[in-house]
């Protein structure tokens, strides 16, 4: 089975975004990063996928909305991130 598509919506100079990207990279995961610092089409896309999201990063693994950096770290700490990344 192939790795699910990972999308992460970020903003410039966001330390939580850096932390989330580092964790994903440390797992060998490839991801699509969308910088929404200036708003635009990708910000609207993020809000359509996660209507209540007001912070970044917002992380999606396949069809699963993980949430933010703390949510991603909690999944890893619980031993559930690797399985989600594997598909």
HELIX and SHEET records of a PDB file:
HELIX    1   1 UNK A   15  UNK A   26  1                                  12    
HELIX    2   2 UNK A   41  UNK A   49  1                                   9    
HELIX    3   3 UNK A   69  UNK A   77  1                                   9    
HELIX    4   4 UNK A   81  UNK A   86  1                                   6    
SHEET    1   A 4 UNK A  32  UNK A  35  0                                        
SHEET    2   A 4 UNK A   6  UNK A  10  1                                        
SHEET    3   A 4 UNK A  58  UNK A  61 -1                                        
SHEET    4   A 4 UNK A  64  UNK A  67 -1                                        
END                                                                             
